[in-house]
Amino acid sequence: MQSVATKQITKTRNAHWRDYLELTKPRVVALLLLTAVVGMCLATEQLVSLSVLVPALTGIGLMSAAAAAVNHLVDRHIDAKMARTLRRPLPQGNLSPAKVITFATTIGVIGFVTLYAWVNPLTAWLTFASMVGYAFIYTMFLKRATPQNIVIGGLAGAAPPLLGWTSVTNEISAFPILLVMIIFTWTPPHFWALAVHRAKDYARAEIPMLPVTHGIEFTKTCIFLYTILLGVVCLMPFLIGMTGMIYLVGVTALNAIFLAYAWKLKYAPNKKTAFNMFAFSIWHLMLLFVILLVDHYV
C-alpha cells in the first residue's frame, strides 16, 4: 500500500508540473523565441553576445508565457465548450484561477525585470505592450467583439522580431518592422484555417470568428487573398536589399506551397485541407525565419 500511495503522489506532482507548463503554451512561445533570435541576429554582423542573448530570451519568453497563462485564465469558460481546448488545466479543474493569476504575475514580473535590468528599458516596455495587447486587449475584448479579432490582435503576437532587434540595438528601425509585418500578414490565413476546421466549436462557444459570422466560403476567400498578400510582403526583405538570393529562393518555395494550400482550401477541399493548411503554416513561418538566418550568415 505504501508503494502504491507513493506512486500516486509522484503521478500527481508530475501532472501538476505539466499543468503549469501547458499554461505557457510552450510550442507557441518557442516559435516566438525563434523569431526573436532571428531579429537579434539580423541586427548585427557579429554573433549575438550571450550577455544579451540569454537575458533577452529569458525575459521575452517569460512575458510571453505570462500572456499565454492569462489567455488560459480568461478563456477558461470558452475552452470548456470546445473539443480542442477542453482538456486544458483550467477546464479540467487541475488549477484554480488564483494559482494561475499568481503564476502569470510572477513570471511576468521576473521577465520584465530581467529585460529592464539586463537588456534595456525599450525592449522591456515593448514586450510589456505586446503582453498587454495579447493577454488583455485581444483575449478580453477583441476576441469576443469582432470577427476581425485575429487581424487586429495579431499585431501583439508579431512583435518578437522587433523585440529581438531592440535587444541588440536599443532602437527601432524599418527592418524589424518589416519582419513584424510578415508575421502580422501571416496570422490571419494561419488562424482562419484552424477556425474553418473548428467552426462548429467556435459557434458553440459563441466566439465571433470569421467562419461563424460570415460563413466558411467567405473565410476561405479571405484566406486566399491574405495568402497572396503574404507572398508580396515576404518579398519585401529581398526587394529592399535586406536579404539575398538564398532568402528569395527559399521564401518563394514556401509561399508557393502556402498558396497551393489556400487554392485547394478554396476550390477543392476535403475534410483535412483546412487543418493541413494550418499545420503547414506553422512550418512556413518557422522555416522562413530559419532561411532568414541562413541568408544573413551565408
C-alpha positions as CSV (number, residue, x, y, z in Angstrom):
1,M,0.0,0.0,0.0
2,Q,2.9,2.4,0.8
3,S,4.4,1.8,-2.6
4,V,1.0,2.4,-4.4
5,A,0.5,5.7,-2.4
6,T,4.0,6.9,-3.2
7,K,3.4,6.2,-6.9
8,Q,0.1,8.1,-6.8
9,I,1.8,11.2,-5.2
10,T,4.5,11.1,-7.8
11,K,2.0,11.0,-10.6
12,T,0.0,13.9,-9.1
13,R,3.2,16.0,-8.8
14,N,4.2,15.3,-12.4
15,A,0.7,16.2,-13.7
16,H,0.8,19.4,-11.6
17,W,4.1,20.4,-13.1
18,R,2.7,19.7,-16.6
19,D,-0.3,21.8,-15.9
20,Y,1.8,24.9,-15.3
21,L,3.9,24.1,-18.4
22,E,0.7,23.8,-20.5
23,L,-0.4,27.2,-19.3
24,T,2.6,28.8,-21.0
25,K,1.8,27.3,-24.5
26,P,5.4,26.2,-24.9
27,R,5.3,25.4,-28.6
28,V,3.9,28.9,-29.4
29,V,6.5,30.5,-27.1
30,A,9.3,28.5,-28.8
31,L,8.2,29.8,-32.2
32,L,8.1,33.4,-30.9
33,L,11.6,33.0,-29.4
34,L,12.9,31.7,-32.8
35,T,11.6,34.9,-34.5
36,A,13.2,37.0,-31.7
37,V,16.5,35.2,-32.1
38,V,16.4,36.0,-35.8
39,G,15.6,39.6,-35.0
40,M,18.7,39.7,-32.8
41,C,21.0,38.2,-35.4
42,L,19.8,40.4,-38.2
43,A,20.6,43.4,-36.1
44,T,24.3,42.8,-36.1
45,E,27.0,41.4,-38.4
46,Q,28.6,39.7,-35.4
47,L,27.4,36.8,-33.3
48,V,25.0,38.0,-30.7
49,S,26.7,38.2,-27.3
50,L,25.5,35.7,-24.7
51,S,25.2,38.6,-22.2
52,V,22.4,39.9,-24.4
53,L,21.0,36.6,-25.9
54,V,20.3,34.8,-22.6
55,P,18.6,37.6,-20.6
56,A,16.7,38.7,-23.7
57,L,15.3,35.3,-24.5
58,T,14.6,34.7,-20.8
59,G,12.6,37.9,-20.4
60,I,10.7,37.7,-23.7
61,G,10.0,34.0,-23.1
62,L,8.7,34.6,-19.5
63,M,6.5,37.5,-20.5
64,S,5.1,35.6,-23.5
65,A,4.4,32.7,-21.2
66,A,2.6,35.0,-18.7
67,A,0.4,36.3,-21.6
68,A,-0.4,32.7,-22.5
69,A,-1.4,31.9,-18.9
70,V,-3.7,34.9,-18.8
71,N,-5.2,33.7,-22.1
72,H,-5.9,30.4,-20.4
73,L,-7.5,32.1,-17.4
74,V,-9.7,34.5,-19.4
75,D,-10.8,31.8,-21.9
76,R,-11.4,29.0,-19.4
77,H,-15.2,29.1,-19.8
78,I,-14.9,29.1,-23.6
79,D,-12.2,26.4,-23.5
80,A,-14.7,24.1,-21.6
81,K,-17.1,24.3,-24.6
82,M,-14.5,23.4,-27.3
83,A,-13.1,20.0,-28.1
84,R,-9.7,21.4,-29.0
85,T,-9.3,23.0,-25.6
86,L,-11.5,21.0,-23.3
87,R,-8.6,19.2,-21.7
88,R,-6.6,22.3,-20.7
89,P,-5.8,22.6,-17.0
90,L,-8.4,25.2,-16.0
91,P,-11.5,23.5,-17.7
92,Q,-10.3,20.2,-16.1
93,G,-10.1,21.8,-12.7
94,N,-6.5,20.9,-12.3
95,L,-5.6,24.5,-11.4
96,S,-7.5,27.3,-9.7
97,P,-7.8,30.8,-11.2
98,A,-6.0,32.2,-8.2
99,K,-3.0,29.9,-8.8
100,V,-2.9,30.9,-12.5
101,I,-3.0,34.6,-11.6
102,T,-0.2,34.2,-9.2
103,F,1.8,32.2,-11.7
104,A,1.3,34.6,-14.5
105,T,2.1,37.6,-12.4
106,T,5.2,36.1,-11.0
107,I,6.8,35.0,-14.3
108,G,5.6,38.3,-16.0
109,V,7.3,40.4,-13.4
110,I,10.5,38.4,-13.5
111,G,10.5,38.6,-17.3
112,F,10.1,42.4,-17.2
113,V,12.7,43.0,-14.6
114,T,15.1,40.8,-16.5
115,L,14.7,42.8,-19.7
116,Y,14.8,46.1,-17.9
117,A,17.9,45.4,-15.8
118,W,20.0,43.2,-18.2
119,V,18.9,44.1,-21.7
120,N,17.4,47.7,-22.0
121,P,14.2,49.5,-20.9
122,L,13.0,49.9,-24.5
123,T,12.8,46.2,-25.0
124,A,11.2,45.7,-21.6
125,W,8.4,48.2,-22.3
126,L,7.8,47.0,-25.9
127,T,7.5,43.4,-24.6
128,F,5.1,44.6,-21.9
129,A,3.0,46.4,-24.5
130,S,2.9,43.2,-26.6
131,M,1.9,41.1,-23.5
132,V,-0.9,43.6,-22.7
133,G,-2.0,43.6,-26.3
134,Y,-2.4,39.8,-26.4
135,A,-3.4,38.9,-22.9
136,F,-5.9,41.8,-22.4
137,I,-6.8,43.7,-25.5
138,Y,-7.1,40.7,-27.8
139,T,-8.2,38.0,-25.3
140,M,-10.6,40.1,-23.1
141,F,-12.0,42.4,-25.8
142,L,-11.3,41.8,-29.4
143,K,-11.8,38.0,-29.4
144,R,-15.3,38.5,-28.3
145,A,-16.1,41.8,-30.0
146,T,-15.3,41.4,-33.7
147,P,-14.7,38.8,-36.5
148,Q,-11.5,40.9,-37.3
149,N,-10.2,39.9,-33.8
150,I,-7.3,37.9,-35.1
151,V,-6.3,40.6,-37.7
152,I,-6.1,43.4,-35.1
153,G,-4.9,41.3,-32.2
154,G,-2.3,39.6,-34.4
155,L,0.0,42.6,-34.1
156,A,0.8,41.7,-30.5
157,G,2.0,38.2,-31.5
158,A,4.0,39.7,-34.3
159,A,6.3,41.7,-32.1
160,P,9.2,39.3,-31.2
161,P,11.4,40.1,-34.2
162,L,11.3,43.7,-33.2
163,L,12.0,42.8,-29.6
164,G,15.0,40.8,-30.6
165,W,16.3,43.7,-32.7
166,T,15.9,46.3,-29.9
167,S,17.6,43.9,-27.5
168,V,20.7,44.3,-29.6
169,T,20.4,47.9,-30.9
170,N,18.2,49.6,-28.3
171,E,16.4,51.3,-31.2
172,I,13.5,50.7,-33.6
173,S,14.1,50.7,-37.4
174,A,12.4,49.8,-40.6
175,F,14.0,46.3,-41.0
176,P,12.5,44.7,-37.9
177,I,9.1,46.3,-38.5
178,L,9.1,44.6,-41.9
179,L,9.6,41.3,-40.1
180,V,6.7,42.2,-37.8
181,M,4.6,42.8,-40.9
182,I,5.4,39.4,-42.3
183,I,4.0,37.7,-39.1
184,F,1.1,40.2,-39.0
185,T,0.1,39.2,-42.5
186,W,0.7,35.5,-41.9
187,T,-1.5,35.4,-38.8
188,P,-5.0,35.6,-40.5
189,P,-4.6,32.8,-43.0
190,H,-2.8,30.7,-40.3
191,F,-5.5,31.1,-37.7
192,W,-8.5,31.3,-40.0
193,A,-7.5,27.9,-41.5
194,L,-7.9,26.5,-37.9
195,A,-11.1,28.4,-37.5
196,V,-12.6,26.8,-40.6
197,H,-11.5,23.4,-39.3
198,R,-13.1,24.2,-35.9
199,A,-16.0,26.4,-37.0
200,K,-18.6,24.3,-35.0
201,D,-16.5,24.7,-31.9
202,Y,-16.3,28.4,-32.2
203,A,-20.0,28.7,-32.9
204,R,-20.8,26.6,-29.8
205,A,-18.6,28.8,-27.7
206,E,-20.2,31.9,-29.3
207,I,-16.9,33.4,-30.4
208,P,-17.4,35.7,-33.4
209,M,-14.7,34.1,-35.6
210,L,-15.0,34.9,-39.3
211,P,-16.4,31.4,-40.3
212,V,-19.1,31.9,-37.7
213,T,-20.1,35.4,-38.6
214,H,-19.5,35.5,-42.3
215,G,-19.6,31.8,-43.3
216,I,-16.9,29.3,-44.3
217,E,-16.8,30.2,-48.0
218,F,-16.2,33.9,-47.3
219,T,-13.5,32.9,-44.9
220,K,-11.8,30.7,-47.5
221,T,-11.8,33.7,-49.9
222,C,-10.2,35.9,-47.2
223,I,-7.6,33.2,-46.6
224,F,-6.7,33.0,-50.2
225,L,-6.4,36.8,-50.6
226,Y,-4.4,37.1,-47.4
227,T,-2.0,34.4,-48.6
228,I,-1.4,36.3,-51.8
229,L,-0.7,39.4,-49.8
230,L,1.6,37.4,-47.6
231,G,3.6,36.4,-50.6
232,V,4.0,40.0,-51.6
233,V,5.1,41.1,-48.1
234,C,7.5,38.2,-47.8
235,L,9.3,39.5,-51.0
236,M,10.0,42.9,-49.4
237,P,13.1,42.0,-47.5
238,F,14.7,41.0,-50.8
239,L,13.4,43.9,-52.7
240,I,14.9,46.5,-50.3
241,G,18.2,44.7,-50.1
242,M,17.8,43.3,-46.6
243,T,18.3,39.7,-47.8
244,G,19.9,37.9,-50.7
245,M,19.2,35.0,-53.2
246,I,19.1,32.3,-50.5
247,Y,16.1,34.0,-48.9
248,L,14.4,34.8,-52.2
249,V,14.5,31.1,-53.4
250,G,13.5,29.7,-50.1
251,V,10.6,32.1,-49.4
252,T,9.3,31.7,-52.9
253,A,9.1,28.0,-52.5
254,L,7.4,28.3,-49.1
255,N,4.9,30.8,-50.4
256,A,4.1,28.7,-53.4
257,I,3.2,25.8,-51.2
258,F,1.2,28.0,-48.9
259,L,-0.7,29.4,-51.9
260,A,-1.4,25.9,-53.2
261,Y,-3.0,25.0,-49.8
262,A,-5.1,28.2,-49.9
263,W,-6.2,27.4,-53.5
264,K,-7.1,23.8,-52.6
265,L,-9.0,25.0,-49.5
266,K,-11.0,27.4,-51.6
267,Y,-11.7,25.3,-54.7
268,A,-11.0,21.6,-54.0
269,P,-11.1,21.0,-50.2
270,N,-11.5,17.8,-48.4
271,K,-12.1,17.2,-44.6
272,K,-8.4,17.6,-43.8
273,T,-7.5,20.5,-46.0
274,A,-8.1,23.3,-43.5
275,F,-6.2,21.6,-40.7
276,N,-3.3,20.6,-43.1
277,M,-3.0,24.2,-44.2
278,F,-3.0,25.3,-40.5
279,A,-0.2,22.8,-39.8
280,F,1.9,23.8,-42.8
281,S,1.5,27.5,-41.9
282,I,3.5,26.8,-38.7
283,W,6.3,25.2,-40.7
284,H,6.1,28.1,-43.2
285,L,6.8,30.7,-40.5
286,M,9.5,28.6,-38.8
287,L,11.3,27.8,-42.0
288,L,11.0,31.4,-43.3
289,F,12.9,32.7,-40.2
290,V,15.5,29.9,-40.4
291,I,16.1,30.9,-44.0
292,L,16.5,34.5,-43.0
293,L,19.1,33.4,-40.5
294,V,21.0,31.2,-43.1
295,D,20.8,34.0,-45.7
296,H,22.2,36.5,-43.2
297,Y,25.3,34.5,-42.2
298,V,26.0,32.7,-45.5
